[in-house]
Amino acid sequence: GIVELKLIDFDLASQPDAEVILRSDSQPEGLTVTLQPSGSSGVFTGAVDTAALPVADDGRLHIKHGDLIEARYEDASPAAPAIARARADLQPPVVAGVASTNRFGKEVITWTTDETANAVVLYSSDGVSFAALTNLIPSTAHEVTIEGLTLSQTYYYAVVSADDAGNVTTNDNGGAFFTFVARPAATVLLVNAYTHSEGSEAQMIPVTEYTAALDRTGISYEVWDVA
């Protein structure tokens, strides 16, 4: 992995470099990192490779999962340290509860992770060529909807989740892939107990009484006005 550093100190505008101390719980003595200017306004950037234990004098920051990483800069004006901290995350999310559900002709793939992560579903009708659907919103409860399926076709799928640190887990059911069969939307029965308001002389039930209910199901429909 890499620890990326960015320092902003306008007092250092036009300076050739800036130094910060980077350390971890596993390497408390730390490293002195020289940042390079990005323009001439006092913005400096740099990066340090990370490595696993044991600690070695190799110019890398050695960490283990859960280590606190600290970057420390001694600001001269005002005279005070500026400190930024982050937690090392070296473990991928744990994926559980993979399932598929037919909702009105669409297949909804769901699963959970033990930490916030994104969601990707890989699916295929032949188990060889896979398409991908992605939900990048971090969550622990994941849901991806597959549309445009061929009825009665068996589909193969796997789920993928990556956490904020870039650790990735793929669950493909042990290499066998999960499967579902595409089915048509079930018939929807609407039972409407609509009654006209007091004093209303209308003979017809407003069409919105039906369309509002259909809208909530998320299915596609057409309204025909038959005289």
N, CA, C and O of each residue as an XYZ file, in Angstrom:
908
protein
N       0.806     -1.185      0.000
C       0.000      0.000      0.000
C       0.856      1.259      0.000
O       2.085      1.196      0.019
N       0.192      2.377     -0.021
C       0.872      3.674     -0.074
C       0.196      4.624      0.899
O      -1.031      4.643      1.002
N       0.988      5.410      1.612
C       0.486      6.522      2.407
C       0.760      7.795      1.613
O       1.914      8.136      1.356
N      -0.298      8.490      1.227
C      -0.149      9.729      0.472
C      -0.221     10.913      1.436
O      -1.059     10.941      2.337
N       0.661     11.881      1.238
C       0.769     13.026      2.136
C       0.568     14.321      1.361
O       1.030     14.471      0.230
N      -0.132     15.246      1.999
C      -0.322     16.578      1.415
C      -0.235     17.609      2.531
O      -0.943     17.513      3.534
N       0.628     18.586      2.352
C       0.842     19.632      3.351
C       0.549     20.983      2.709
O       0.991     21.261      1.594
N      -0.201     21.821      3.426
C      -0.483     23.173      2.965
C       0.004     24.150      4.028
O      -0.528     24.187      5.137
N       1.005     24.930      3.687
C       1.533     25.961      4.576
C       1.964     27.140      3.698
O       3.029     27.118      3.081
N       1.123     28.156      3.658
C       1.389     29.285      2.768
C       2.659     30.043      3.155
O       3.214     30.781      2.341
N       3.122     29.861      4.405
C       4.380     30.491      4.819
C       5.573     29.879      4.080
O       6.645     30.481      4.020
N       5.386     28.684      3.521
C       6.479     28.014      2.806
C       6.394     28.219      1.298
O       7.060     27.517      0.538
N       5.587     29.167      0.865
C       5.455     29.424     -0.564
C       6.830     29.654     -1.184
O       7.651     30.397     -0.647
N       7.065     29.009     -2.317
C       8.309     29.108     -3.096
C       9.481     28.359     -2.467
O      10.593     28.422     -2.990
N       9.259     27.641     -1.343
C      10.326     26.840     -0.756
C      10.526     25.556     -1.577
O       9.576     25.068     -2.189
N      11.750     25.003     -1.597
C      12.028     23.842     -2.448
C      11.443     22.524     -1.934
O      11.249     21.592     -2.715
N      11.161     22.436     -0.626
C      10.596     21.211     -0.084
C      10.097     21.468      1.333
O      10.267     22.559      1.877
N       9.482     20.451      1.918
C       9.017     20.510      3.306
C       9.124     19.112      3.892
O       9.005     18.120      3.172
N       9.349     19.033      5.206
C       9.548     17.738      5.841
C       8.455     17.435      6.861
O       8.002     18.315      7.593
N       8.047     16.177      6.890
C       7.113     15.691      7.907
C       7.684     14.395      8.469
O       8.499     13.730      7.830
N       7.243     14.050      9.670
C       7.621     12.778     10.304
C       6.415     11.847     10.197
O       5.307     12.207     10.595
N       6.635     10.665      9.665
C       5.580      9.677      9.498
C       5.914      8.474     10.346
O       7.005      7.916     10.226
N       4.979      8.057     11.214
C       5.235      6.915     12.095
C       3.974      6.073     12.237
O       2.872      6.505     11.897
N       4.166      4.855     12.751
C       3.050      3.952     13.037
C       3.274      3.314     14.393
O       4.357      3.435     14.966
N       2.252      2.630     14.916
C       2.415      1.912     16.185
C       3.530      0.880     16.087
O       4.253      0.654     17.057
N       3.673      0.257     14.933
C       4.705     -0.759     14.750
C       6.077     -0.160     14.488
O       7.092     -0.821     14.705
N       6.120      1.082     14.023
C       7.374      1.758     13.731
C       7.344      3.153     14.365
O       7.294      4.159     13.658
N       7.376      3.207     15.709
C       7.199      4.481     16.410
C       8.329      5.482     16.179
O       8.123      6.686     16.332
N       9.527      5.002     15.810
C      10.619      5.950     15.562
C      10.361      6.758     14.292
O      10.856      7.877     14.155
N       9.598      6.203     13.378
C       9.133      6.944     12.223
C      10.160      7.175     11.137
O      11.312      6.752     11.229
N       9.703      7.861     10.104
C      10.515      8.216      8.956
C      10.417      9.718      8.727
O       9.367     10.323      8.947
N      11.503     10.305      8.291
C      11.459     11.688      7.840
C      11.171     11.682      6.341
O      11.929     11.115      5.554
N      10.077     12.314      5.963
C       9.641     12.295      4.568
C       9.761     13.703      3.999
O       9.236     14.657      4.572
N      10.445     13.827      2.885
C      10.597     15.114      2.216
C       9.532     15.248      1.139
O       9.483     14.457      0.197
N       8.685     16.251      1.286
C       7.610     16.506      0.333
C       8.069     17.506     -0.708
O       8.855     18.409     -0.421
N       7.570     17.334     -1.915
C       7.938     18.209     -3.020
C       6.829     19.232     -3.281
O       5.654     18.938     -3.064
N       7.193     20.425     -3.744
C       6.183     21.463     -3.967
C       5.265     21.123     -5.141
O       5.686     20.547     -6.144
N       4.011     21.496     -4.982
C       3.037     21.403     -6.056
C       2.641     22.835     -6.401
O       1.699     23.379     -5.825
N       3.359     23.442     -7.338
C       3.206     24.864     -7.606
C       4.087     25.661     -6.661
O       5.038     25.127     -6.090
N       3.771     26.930     -6.498
C       4.601     27.809     -5.662
C       3.806     28.486     -4.558
O       4.236     29.501     -4.009
N       2.634     27.922     -4.228
C       1.755     28.582     -3.254
C       1.920     28.061     -1.838
O       1.289     28.587     -0.921
N       2.752     27.037     -1.628
C       2.912     26.468     -0.300
C       2.211     25.136     -0.136
O       1.912     24.725      0.985
N       1.946     24.453     -1.246
C       1.340     23.124     -1.216
C       2.428     22.104     -1.563
O       3.139     22.253     -2.557
N       2.546     21.060     -0.721
C       3.585     20.050     -0.902
C       2.943     18.668     -0.836
O       2.018     18.444     -0.055
N       3.432     17.753     -1.652
C       2.873     16.400     -1.686
C       3.993     15.363     -1.695
O       5.142     15.652     -2.029
N       3.613     14.150     -1.316
C       4.561     13.045     -1.341
C       3.852     11.747     -1.003
O       2.670     11.755     -0.659
N       4.552     10.647     -1.095
C       3.971      9.339     -0.804
C       5.055      8.408     -0.274
O       6.225      8.520     -0.641
N       4.644      7.486      0.599
C       5.564      6.503      1.182
C       4.940      5.124      1.040
O       3.767      4.935      1.365
N       5.708      4.169      0.561
C       5.221      2.794      0.481
C       5.100      2.203      1.881
O       5.886      2.529      2.770
N       4.120      1.339      2.068
C       3.976      0.613      3.329
C       4.450     -0.824      3.138
O       4.509     -1.329      2.017
N       4.787     -1.472      4.249
C       5.254     -2.851      4.205
C       4.841     -3.557      5.488
O       4.553     -2.918      6.500
N       4.816     -4.876      5.429
C       4.463     -5.681      6.604
C       5.650     -5.771      7.552
O       6.759     -5.352      7.221
N       5.404     -6.320      8.728
C       6.460     -6.537      9.714
C       7.328     -7.725      9.285
O       6.859     -8.572      8.525
N       8.577     -7.809      9.749
C       9.209     -6.965     10.766
C       9.699     -5.641     10.182
O       9.855     -5.489      8.970
N       9.934     -4.698     11.080
C      10.424     -3.387     10.681
C      11.836     -3.501     10.125
O      12.682     -4.204     10.678
N      12.074     -2.802      9.031
C      13.407     -2.774      8.424
C      13.712     -1.348      7.995
O      12.809     -0.550      7.746
N      14.989     -1.047      7.913
C      15.419      0.291      7.511
C      15.469      0.337      5.981
O      16.542      0.330      5.378
N      14.286      0.386      5.371
C      14.201      0.308      3.913
C      13.441      1.477      3.293
O      13.066      1.430      2.122
N      13.215      2.532      4.088
C      12.522      3.701      3.574
C      11.019      3.541      3.460
O      10.335      4.421      2.940
N      10.503      2.420      3.945
C       9.058      2.186      3.913
C       8.502      2.259      5.334
O       9.231      2.074      6.308
N       7.194      2.533      5.439
C       6.536      2.547      6.741
C       5.950      1.163      6.990
O       5.112      0.686      6.224
N       6.397      0.521      8.069
C       5.940     -0.829      8.366
C       4.733     -0.772      9.296
O       4.739     -0.084     10.317
N       3.700     -1.517      8.911
C       2.439     -1.465      9.647
C       1.835     -2.857      9.745
O       2.180     -3.767      8.991
N       0.923     -2.990     10.700
C       0.051     -4.162     10.789
C      -1.379     -3.652     10.855
O      -1.617     -2.466     11.081
N      -2.330     -4.562     10.656
C      -3.733     -4.172     10.666
C      -4.097     -3.520     12.000
O      -3.791     -4.056     13.065
N      -4.740     -2.383     11.934
C      -5.189     -1.683     13.127
C      -4.212     -0.668     13.666
O      -4.541      0.066     14.598
N      -3.003     -0.603     13.099
C      -2.021      0.392     13.551
C      -2.557      1.810     13.355
O      -3.260      2.100     12.387
N      -2.205      2.686     14.303
C      -2.455      4.107     14.128
C      -1.278      4.703     13.378
O      -0.130      4.570     13.801
N      -1.564      5.358     12.267
C      -0.536      6.020     11.461
C      -0.628      7.516     11.724
O      -1.715      8.094     11.686
N       0.515      8.141     11.989
C       0.533      9.564     12.323
C       1.540     10.303     11.454
O       2.688      9.883     11.309
N       1.089     11.407     10.882
C       1.974     12.323     10.153
C       2.066     13.608     10.974
O       1.046     14.188     11.347
N       3.311     14.053     11.255
C       3.528     15.211     12.131
C       4.393     16.250     11.417
O       5.471     15.946     10.906
N       3.896     17.464     11.398
C       4.622     18.578     10.779
C       4.803     19.678     11.815
O       3.845     20.085     12.472
N       6.037     20.158     11.959
C       6.317     21.223     12.920
C       6.176     22.578     12.234
O       7.059     23.024     11.502
N       5.052     23.208     12.491
C       4.778     24.518     11.889
C       5.553     25.586     12.653
O       5.544     25.611     13.884
N       6.225     26.468     11.912
C       7.026     27.518     12.553
C       6.199     28.739     12.927
O       6.546     29.462     13.861
N       5.111     28.974     12.206
C       4.309     30.177     12.458
C       2.825     29.877     12.229
O       2.367     29.769     11.091
N       2.076     29.743     13.347
C       2.531     29.788     14.738
C       3.300     28.512     15.091
O       3.120     27.473     14.456
N       4.141     28.602     16.089
C       4.987     27.473     16.474
C       4.150     26.397     17.160
O       3.853     26.497     18.351
N       3.777     25.383     16.411
C       2.946     24.306     16.952
C       2.959     23.142     15.967
O       3.087     23.349     14.760
N       2.827     21.919     16.479
C       2.789     20.773     15.559
C       1.424     20.649     14.888
O       0.394     20.921     15.504
N       1.424     20.240     13.637
C       0.194     19.882     12.915
C       0.221     18.374     12.722
O       1.172     17.832     12.158
N      -0.832     17.690     13.195
C      -0.833     16.223     13.215
C      -2.061     15.692     12.492
O      -3.178     16.165     12.704
N      -1.839     14.707     11.641
C      -2.934     14.001     10.976
C      -2.794     12.517     11.277
O      -1.683     11.986     11.282
N      -3.919     11.840     11.530
C      -3.875     10.419     11.901
C      -4.854      9.615     11.055
O      -5.876     10.122     10.593
N      -4.511      8.357     10.871
C      -5.387      7.425     10.163
C      -5.142      6.026     10.713
O      -4.086      5.750     11.283
N      -6.123      5.145     10.537
C      -6.019      3.777     11.037
C      -5.725      2.828      9.870
O      -6.400      2.883      8.842
N      -4.725      1.962     10.027
C      -4.363      1.019      8.972
C      -5.427     -0.070      8.848
O      -5.773     -0.733      9.826
N      -5.933     -0.242      7.641
C      -6.935     -1.274      7.363
C      -6.354     -2.205      6.313
O      -6.269     -1.848      5.137
N      -5.953     -3.396      6.735
C      -5.320     -4.360      5.832
C      -6.190     -5.578      5.573
O      -5.768     -6.505      4.882
N      -7.407     -5.588      6.123
C      -8.260     -6.761      5.976
C      -9.453     -6.444      5.086
O     -10.074     -5.394      5.247
N      -9.786     -7.326      4.155
C     -10.929     -7.098      3.274
C     -12.244     -7.309      4.016
O     -12.271     -7.978      5.049
N     -13.325     -6.750      3.504
C     -14.623     -6.947      4.158
C     -15.067     -8.401      4.082
O     -14.750     -9.118      3.132
N     -15.807     -8.820      5.103
C     -16.364    -10.171      5.129
C     -17.752    -10.122      4.493
O     -18.629     -9.392      4.956
N     -17.945    -10.899      3.434
C     -19.213    -10.939      2.705
C     -20.055    -12.099      3.229
O     -19.561    -13.214      3.392
N     -21.329    -11.823      3.490
C     -22.228    -12.870      4.005
C     -23.635    -12.666      3.441
O     -23.986    -11.589      2.958
N     -24.420    -13.732      3.520
C     -25.844    -13.644      3.191
C     -26.144    -13.325      1.749
O     -27.092    -12.590      1.473
N     -25.364    -13.856      0.808
C     -25.612    -13.587     -0.617
C     -26.924    -14.259     -1.032
O     -27.125    -15.447     -0.783
N     -27.813    -13.490     -1.665
C     -29.120    -14.031     -2.057
C     -29.640    -13.293     -3.272
O     -29.217    -12.172     -3.554
N     -30.560    -13.921     -3.994
C     -31.215    -13.291     -5.140
C     -32.722    -13.402     -4.971
O     -33.228    -14.415     -4.490
N     -33.439    -12.348     -5.370
C     -34.894    -12.295     -5.241
C     -35.487    -11.702     -6.500
O     -35.022    -10.671     -6.986
N     -36.520    -12.355     -7.036
C     -37.210    -11.820     -8.201
C     -38.231    -10.783     -7.749
O     -39.132    -11.079     -6.964
N     -38.075     -9.564     -8.256
C     -39.020     -8.494     -7.945
C     -39.584     -7.939     -9.236
O     -38.937     -7.143     -9.917
N     -40.798     -8.365     -9.571
C     -41.497     -7.859    -10.745
C     -40.668     -8.034    -12.013
O     -40.580     -7.120    -12.832
N     -40.060     -9.211    -12.174
C     -39.321     -9.516    -13.382
C     -37.869     -9.078    -13.351
O     -37.118     -9.392    -14.275
N     -37.452     -8.363    -12.319
C     -36.049     -7.969    -12.161
C     -35.439     -8.827    -11.050
O     -36.135     -9.237    -10.120
N     -34.153     -9.091    -11.151
C     -33.488     -9.902    -10.129
C     -32.678     -8.986     -9.222
O     -31.825     -8.231     -9.688
N     -32.952     -9.057     -7.929
C     -32.272     -8.213     -6.954
C     -31.283     -9.065     -6.176
O     -31.666    -10.030     -5.514
N     -30.014     -8.704     -6.261
C     -28.954     -9.431     -5.563
C     -28.621     -8.674     -4.280
O     -28.364     -7.470     -4.319
N     -28.625     -9.364     -3.153
C     -28.361     -8.724     -1.867
C     -27.286     -9.489     -1.094
O     -27.132    -10.702     -1.241
N     -26.552     -8.749     -0.273
C     -25.587     -9.348      0.654
C     -25.185     -8.306      1.692
O     -25.550     -7.135      1.584
N     -24.433     -8.741      2.695
C     -23.966     -7.826      3.736
C     -22.451     -7.925      3.864
O     -21.840     -8.923      3.482
N     -21.856     -6.858      4.416
C     -20.427     -6.869      4.748
C     -20.264     -6.382      6.180
O     -21.124     -5.680      6.713
N     -19.143     -6.764      6.800
C     -18.923     -6.408      8.202
C     -18.348     -5.006      8.361
O     -18.118     -4.563      9.486
N     -18.110     -4.297      7.254
C     -17.678     -2.903      7.274
C     -18.219     -2.231      6.018
O     -18.613     -2.902      5.065
N     -18.234     -0.914      6.026
C     -18.747     -0.210      4.859
C     -17.883     -0.505      3.639
O     -16.654     -0.507      3.715
N     -18.545     -0.753      2.522
C     -17.856     -1.113      1.288
C     -18.783     -0.809      0.120
O     -19.972     -0.550      0.308
N     -18.226     -0.844     -1.089
C     -19.064     -0.674     -2.260
C     -19.615     -2.025     -2.697
O     -19.403     -3.029     -2.017
N     -20.323     -2.059     -3.830
C     -20.981     -3.288     -4.249
C     -20.866     -3.458     -5.761
O     -21.146     -2.532     -6.521
N     -20.455     -4.640     -6.185
C     -20.379     -4.986     -7.601
C     -20.970     -6.376     -7.781
O     -20.652     -7.294     -7.025
N     -21.834     -6.531     -8.786
C     -22.345     -7.846     -9.158
C     -21.819     -8.181    -10.549
O     -21.985     -7.401    -11.487
N     -21.192     -9.334    -10.677
C     -20.770     -9.871    -11.964
C     -21.771    -10.955    -12.353
O     -22.005    -11.882    -11.577
N     -22.369    -10.853    -13.551
C     -23.378    -11.846    -13.935
C     -23.195    -12.251    -15.392
O     -22.682    -11.489    -16.211
N     -23.631    -13.479    -15.691
C     -23.405    -14.045    -17.012
C     -24.458    -15.099    -17.303
O     -24.952    -15.760    -16.390
N     -24.799    -15.256    -18.568
C     -25.734    -16.306    -18.961
C     -25.019    -17.598    -19.335
O     -25.657    -18.639    -19.495
N     -23.673    -17.535    -19.477
C     -22.929    -18.737    -19.851
C     -21.826    -19.111    -18.867
O     -21.152    -20.125    -19.046
N     -21.641    -18.295    -17.827
C     -20.609    -18.578    -16.840
C     -19.208    -18.283    -17.327
O     -18.234    -18.668    -16.681
N     -19.089    -17.597    -18.476
C     -17.778    -17.295    -19.050
C     -17.595    -15.788    -19.236
O     -16.633    -15.206    -18.736
N     -18.517    -15.171    -19.953
C     -18.456    -13.730    -20.221
C     -19.372    -13.005    -19.240
O     -20.588    -13.197    -19.256
N     -18.781    -12.174    -18.388
C     -19.537    -11.540    -17.314
C     -19.686    -10.042    -17.548
O     -18.750     -9.363    -17.969
N     -20.882     -9.548    -17.264
C     -21.133     -8.107    -17.212
C     -21.096     -7.680    -15.753
O     -21.213     -8.513    -14.854
N     -20.933     -6.379    -15.517
C     -20.811     -5.876    -14.143
C     -21.793     -4.749    -13.900
O     -21.991     -3.883    -14.752
N     -22.405     -4.770    -12.730
C     -23.237     -3.671    -12.238
C     -22.644     -3.206    -10.921
O     -22.297     -4.022    -10.067
N     -22.527     -1.881    -10.754
C     -21.795     -1.336     -9.614
C     -22.631     -0.336     -8.835
O     -23.335      0.489     -9.417
N     -22.548     -0.417     -7.516
C     -23.104      0.591     -6.617
C     -21.952      1.070     -5.743
O     -21.471      0.338     -4.879
N     -21.508      2.321     -5.977
C     -20.318      2.832     -5.302
C     -20.617      3.465     -3.945
O     -19.693      3.889     -3.251
N     -21.888      3.537     -3.555
C     -22.234      4.145     -2.278
C     -21.832      3.200     -1.142
O     -22.333      2.077     -1.081
N     -20.932      3.633     -0.233
C     -20.485      2.743      0.845
C     -21.643      2.349      1.763
O     -22.447      3.193      2.158
N     -21.718      1.076      2.094
C     -22.782      0.571      2.957
C     -22.360     -0.783      3.501
O     -21.374     -1.364      3.045
N     -23.108     -1.283      4.474
C     -22.907     -2.655      4.947
C     -24.023     -3.579      4.462
O     -23.896     -4.800      4.552
N     -25.113     -3.006      3.950
C     -26.223     -3.777      3.379
C     -26.298     -3.429      1.897
O     -26.569     -2.282      1.542
N     -26.063     -4.405      1.036
C     -25.894     -4.144     -0.387
C     -27.058     -4.712     -1.198
O     -27.600     -5.771     -0.884
N     -27.426     -3.978     -2.249
C     -28.528     -4.381     -3.116
C     -28.252     -3.870     -4.521
O     -28.083     -2.669     -4.731
N     -28.206     -4.786     -5.482
C     -27.981     -4.439     -6.885
C     -29.061     -5.120     -7.718
O     -29.309     -6.315     -7.557
N     -29.703     -4.366     -8.605
C     -30.805     -4.878     -9.410
C     -30.344     -5.142    -10.833
O     -29.734     -4.284    -11.471
N     -30.647     -6.351    -11.329
C     -30.314     -6.739    -12.705
C     -31.593     -6.710    -13.535
O     -32.590     -7.341    -13.182
N     -31.551     -5.977    -14.633
C     -32.718     -5.851    -15.510
C     -32.394     -6.394    -16.898
O     -31.256     -6.770    -17.181
N     -33.422     -6.429    -17.769
C     -33.225     -6.858    -19.152
C     -32.831     -8.309    -19.293
O     -32.050     -8.659    -20.177
N     -33.364     -9.161    -18.427
C     -33.002    -10.575    -18.440
C     -33.845    -11.361    -19.448
O     -34.959    -10.962    -19.786
N     -33.303    -12.472    -19.917
C     -34.022    -13.369    -20.822
C     -34.794    -14.387    -19.992
O     -34.207    -15.126    -19.202
N     -36.109    -14.422    -20.174
C     -36.944    -15.304    -19.363
C     -36.522    -16.762    -19.502
O     -36.168    -17.225    -20.586
N     -36.569    -17.468    -18.382
C     -36.245    -18.894    -18.264
C     -34.758    -19.191    -18.418
O     -34.356    -20.353    -18.372
N     -33.933    -18.158    -18.600
C     -32.493    -18.348    -18.721
C     -31.854    -18.471    -17.335
O     -32.203    -17.726    -16.420
N     -30.931    -19.399    -17.186
C     -30.151    -19.514    -15.950
C     -28.984    -18.536    -16.018
O     -28.261    -18.488    -17.014
N     -28.806    -17.761    -14.960
C     -27.712    -16.795    -14.877
C     -26.769    -17.175    -13.740
O     -27.193    -17.685    -12.703
N     -25.493    -16.917    -13.956
C     -24.451    -17.153    -12.971
C     -23.977    -15.788    -12.465
O     -23.857    -14.835    -13.235
N     -23.710    -15.710    -11.159
C     -23.261    -14.415    -10.649
C     -22.336    -14.570     -9.450
O     -22.323    -15.591     -8.763
N     -21.563    -13.510     -9.229
C     -20.682    -13.388     -8.073
C     -20.801    -11.960     -7.556
O     -21.209    -11.062     -8.294
N     -20.449    -11.750     -6.302
C     -20.516    -10.408     -5.722
C     -19.116     -9.990     -5.273
O     -18.300    -10.812     -4.858
N     -18.871     -8.691     -5.372
C     -17.564     -8.133     -5.014
C     -17.785     -6.891     -4.159
O     -18.650     -6.073     -4.470
N     -17.012     -6.742     -3.084
C     -17.073     -5.544     -2.246
C     -15.656     -5.096     -1.914
O     -14.796     -5.912     -1.582
N     -15.424     -3.784     -2.006
C     -14.134     -3.192     -1.656
C     -14.360     -2.121     -0.604
O     -15.266     -1.300     -0.742
N     -13.540     -2.119      0.453
C     -13.693     -1.108      1.501
C     -12.950      0.177      1.118
O     -12.344      0.253      0.050
N     -13.001      1.180      1.991
C     -12.413      2.481      1.686
C     -10.898      2.405      1.499
O     -10.311      3.256      0.831
N     -10.266      1.390      2.084
C      -8.816      1.244      1.969
C      -8.409      0.480      0.713
O      -7.220      0.314      0.442
N      -9.401      0.015     -0.057
C      -9.101     -0.711     -1.282
C      -8.971     -2.211     -1.116
O      -8.609     -2.901     -2.069
N      -9.259     -2.742      0.080
C      -9.251     -4.188      0.285
C     -10.497     -4.790     -0.353
O     -11.608     -4.308     -0.132
N     -10.312     -5.843     -1.146
C     -11.399     -6.384     -1.963
C     -11.709     -7.825     -1.579
O     -10.806     -8.629     -1.347
N     -13.015     -8.140     -1.515
C     -13.474     -9.513     -1.332
C     -14.386     -9.890     -2.488
O     -15.307     -9.146     -2.824
N     -14.135    -11.038     -3.095
C     -15.014    -11.590     -4.127
C     -15.603    -12.889     -3.613
O     -14.875    -13.778     -3.172
N     -16.929    -12.997     -3.671
C     -17.597    -14.242     -3.271
C     -18.247    -14.834     -4.514
O     -19.269    -14.336     -4.986
N     -17.653    -15.896     -5.038
C     -18.197    -16.562     -6.225
C     -18.674    -17.979     -5.894
O     -18.677    -18.871     -6.743
N     -19.073    -18.152     -4.641
C     -19.608    -19.443     -4.192
C     -18.584    -20.555     -4.380
O     -18.896    -21.640     -4.871
N     -17.344    -20.253     -3.973
C     -16.296    -21.256     -4.053
C     -15.891    -21.626     -5.470
O     -15.387    -22.723     -5.712
N     -16.116    -20.693     -6.421
C     -15.774    -20.956     -7.809
C     -16.909    -21.530     -8.623
O     -16.807    -21.604     -9.847
N     -17.997    -21.943     -7.973
C     -19.144    -22.522     -8.678
C     -20.141    -21.460     -9.124
O     -21.024    -21.734     -9.937
N     -20.004    -20.263     -8.598
C     -20.906    -19.136     -8.840
C     -22.303    -19.415     -8.267
O     -22.746    -20.559     -8.171
N     -22.964    -18.337     -7.898
C     -24.369    -18.397     -7.506
C     -25.211    -18.378     -8.785
O     -24.749    -17.911     -9.826
N     -26.428    -18.879     -8.709
C     -27.287    -18.915     -9.897
C     -28.709    -18.485     -9.560
O     -29.157    -18.570     -8.417
N     -29.399    -18.019    -10.596
C     -30.844    -17.794    -10.519
C     -31.417    -18.001    -11.917
O     -30.697    -17.928    -12.912
N     -32.705    -18.256    -11.975
C     -33.416    -18.395    -13.246
C     -34.316    -17.187    -13.416
O     -35.119    -16.880    -12.534
N     -34.190    -16.501    -14.538
C     -34.998    -15.306    -14.793
C     -36.457    -15.694    -14.985
O     -36.784    -16.550    -15.808
N     -37.318    -15.058    -14.221
C     -38.744    -15.365    -14.274
C     -39.534    -14.105    -14.596
O     -39.077    -12.998    -14.311
N     -40.723    -14.262    -15.190
C     -41.544    -13.082    -15.514
C     -42.115    -12.473    -14.248
O     -42.147    -13.103    -13.191
N     -42.563    -11.244    -14.379
C     -43.198    -10.579    -13.241
C     -44.492    -11.290    -12.882
O     -45.252    -11.701    -13.758
N     -44.728    -11.426    -11.615
C     -45.961    -12.059    -11.156
C     -47.145    -11.126    -11.382
O     -46.983     -9.909    -11.462
N     -48.338    -11.711    -11.485
C     -49.548    -10.915    -11.624
C     -49.804    -10.114    -10.352
O     -49.704    -10.637     -9.242
N     -50.132     -8.844    -10.530
C     -50.399     -7.975     -9.392
C     -51.910     -7.797     -9.244
O     -52.585     -7.388    -10.189
N     -52.431     -8.098     -8.078
C     -53.850     -7.900     -7.781
C     -53.991     -6.671     -6.898
O     -53.452     -6.626     -5.792
N     -54.718     -5.677     -7.387
C     -54.977     -4.477     -6.598
C     -56.412     -4.517     -6.096
O     -57.353     -4.603     -6.884
N     -56.570     -4.455     -4.802
C     -57.888     -4.394     -4.190
C     -58.078     -2.977     -3.675
O     -57.388     -2.551     -2.750
N     -59.005     -2.254     -4.268
C     -59.175     -0.841     -3.967
C     -60.456     -0.627     -3.176
O     -61.547     -0.919     -3.664
N     -60.327     -0.126     -1.973
C     -61.489      0.144     -1.123
C     -61.853      1.626     -1.172
O     -62.348      2.187     -0.194
N     -61.604      2.249     -2.316
C     -61.843      3.690     -2.462
C     -63.332      4.015     -2.309
O     -64.196      3.306     -2.825
N     -63.599      5.067     -1.610
C     -64.968      5.608     -1.506
C     -64.920      7.096     -1.804
O     -63.973      7.788     -1.430
N     -65.942      7.574     -2.474
C     -66.010      8.997     -2.792
C     -66.188      9.800     -1.512
O     -66.798      9.349     -0.542
N     -65.642     10.988     -1.544
C     -65.827     11.863     -0.393
C     -67.274     12.309     -0.295
O     -68.016     12.271     -1.276
N     -67.662     12.725      0.879
C     -69.049     13.146      1.113
C     -69.409     14.310      0.186
O     -68.694     15.309      0.116
N     -70.505     14.163     -0.504
C     -70.957     15.216     -1.408
C     -70.442     15.070     -2.818
O     -70.855     15.820     -3.703
N     -69.532     14.107     -3.058
C     -69.002     13.927     -4.405
C     -70.036     13.247     -5.277
O     -70.681     12.288     -4.854
N     -70.197     13.745     -6.498
C     -71.131     13.158     -7.445
C     -70.420     12.415     -8.564
O     -71.057     11.981     -9.524
N     -69.110     12.267     -8.449
C     -68.345     11.580     -9.482
C     -68.757     10.116     -9.560
O     -69.043      9.483     -8.544
N     -68.784      9.582    -10.792
C     -69.161      8.192    -11.002
C     -67.947      7.270    -11.110
O     -68.037      6.076    -10.827
N     -66.805      7.840    -11.525
C     -65.610      7.032    -11.758
C     -64.618      7.171    -10.603
O     -64.530      8.220     -9.964
N     -63.885      6.110    -10.353
C     -62.788      6.169     -9.389
C     -61.596      6.839    -10.072
O     -61.228      6.429    -11.173
N     -60.989      7.839     -9.471
C     -59.843      8.516    -10.097
C     -58.751      7.520    -10.453
O     -58.416      6.648     -9.652
N     -58.190      7.648    -11.663
C     -57.167      6.709    -12.116
C     -55.928      6.753    -11.224
O     -55.198      5.766    -11.131
N     -55.687      7.877    -10.573
C     -54.522      7.973     -9.691
C     -54.625      7.011     -8.513
O     -53.608      6.656     -7.917
N     -55.825      6.590     -8.173
C     -55.965      5.609     -7.104
C     -55.289      4.294     -7.475
O     -54.834      3.558     -6.600
N     -55.223      4.001     -8.759
C     -54.556      2.792     -9.220
C     -53.085      3.040     -9.536
O     -52.215      2.268     -9.133
N     -52.817      4.129    -10.263
C     -51.436      4.374    -10.689
C     -50.516      4.647     -9.505
O     -49.341      4.282     -9.538
N     -51.038      5.285     -8.458
C     -50.198      5.548     -7.289
C     -49.741      4.240     -6.652
O     -48.593      4.111     -6.225
N     -50.660      3.266     -6.593
C     -50.303      1.963     -6.028
C     -49.296      1.239     -6.916
O     -48.357      0.621     -6.414
N     -49.489      1.312     -8.242
C     -48.553      0.671     -9.161
C     -47.182      1.321     -9.110
O     -46.161      0.639     -9.204
N     -47.157      2.643     -8.961
C     -45.877      3.348     -8.866
C     -45.055      2.834     -7.689
O     -43.831      2.737     -7.776
N     -45.723      2.509     -6.600
C     -45.007      2.049     -5.404
C     -44.399      0.665     -5.590
O     -43.464      0.295     -4.880
N     -44.931     -0.108     -6.550
C     -44.364     -1.437     -6.781
C     -43.095     -1.361     -7.604
O     -42.269     -2.273     -7.556
N     -42.927     -0.283     -8.363
C     -41.747     -0.134     -9.196
C     -41.844     -0.836    -10.538
O     -40.854     -0.890    -11.268
N     -43.015     -1.380    -10.889
C     -43.158     -2.068    -12.168
C     -43.562     -1.085    -13.251
O     -44.060      0.005    -12.971
N     -43.334     -1.497    -14.507
C     -43.739     -0.679    -15.644
C     -45.175     -1.032    -16.032
O     -45.590     -2.183    -15.903
N     -45.926     -0.050    -16.504
C     -47.317     -0.297    -16.872
C     -47.777      0.777    -17.851
O     -47.132      1.815    -18.000
N     -48.895      0.514    -18.513
C     -49.516      1.473    -19.391
C     -50.948      1.697    -18.924
O     -51.608      0.777    -18.439
N     -51.417      2.933    -19.077
C     -52.799      3.276    -18.698
C     -53.598      3.453    -19.989
O     -53.252      4.282    -20.831
N     -54.654      2.682    -20.137
C     -55.524      2.772    -21.310
C     -56.845      3.407    -20.891
O     -57.484      2.973    -19.932
N     -57.236      4.428    -21.617
C     -58.503      5.094    -21.340
C     -59.548      4.548    -22.294
O     -59.577      4.906    -23.471
N     -60.405      3.681    -21.778
C     -61.420      3.030    -22.606
C     -62.769      3.696    -22.363
O     -63.292      3.662    -21.249
N     -63.326      4.298    -23.398
C     -64.595      5.007    -23.255
C     -65.748      4.017    -23.244
O     -66.906      4.419    -23.131
